[in-house]
Amino acid sequence: MYFSLLRYTWNWISMPPANSVNIDQSGIHPTQPVLFALGDVSRGAMELYPAVWGELEKLIMGEESIRLDALNKLAEMDVARFSPLVIFLLTTKLTDVSLLVRSRTVELISSILSPDKDGNLTPEDVLECLKSCLAQMRTRQVYAVLQVLHTRPDLLLQASRLLNYCPYAGNHLTDVASSRQAPMEIRRMAILLIGEVGYLDALPALERLLSRLESRLNGQHAMPFAPQVGAEDTSLIPEINQAMTLLRTP
């Protein structure tokens, strides 16, 4: 069991970028985490070792229902709050093939950024590990979170909290919004997130995208007899204008 978990962790760290979409998709490569944070917060954590290892193995090797159950068990134990290794492995589930697993992961990781029900803060080394992982999110991970929001718009606040620790989230979102390879609903969600969260660094890219789409729309009006190329793209103009208005509002 232990060797398979360690092998999974090493393979994931060494995994080359995915090629499912033709945009920047490099992975997350944080420093090697420890199993449990030391100090009062982890008092009594040692007896959790067998249960923790068992649920982590299910998380990385089980079917969808088993992985989801493992996430729920880890949440019940609140083990991610005092285990850098667990929080590291949880961040790998942000790109899980199952949207259910991905959605639960967003919820669980977001909760670590807040005090627990008794008001206890997450240990600093656990937060540092989590922030390191989130800071290294790339377009692949951001795209996966957008897919979650398309099916679970109620997780906008939780997803926004995760992306706030990614310094280039605005750039990744504009990459998705500008990519004609991405489904239209995902592009709309990227634009919505830019405006709602307030990624000011994305404003120039939105302005360029708007200019390009408006020029295309004006050309279609001038030559209505010509083939309608990219007509679906121009439907993004209202969302872009709304996002830009939000970004420009003091």
ABEGO torsion letter per residue (X at the ends): XAAAAAAAAAAAAABBBBAABBBBABBBBBBBBBABBBEAAABGAAAAAAAAAAAAAAAAABBAAAAAAAAAAAAAAGAAAABAAAAAAAAAAAABABAAAAAAAAAAAAAAABBBAAGBBBBAAAAAAAAAAAAABBAAAAAAAAAAAAABAAAAAAAAAAAAABAAAAAAAAAAAABAABBAAAAAAAAAAAAAAGBAAAAAAAAAAAAAAAAAAAAAAABAABBBBGAAAAAAAAAAAAAAAAAABX
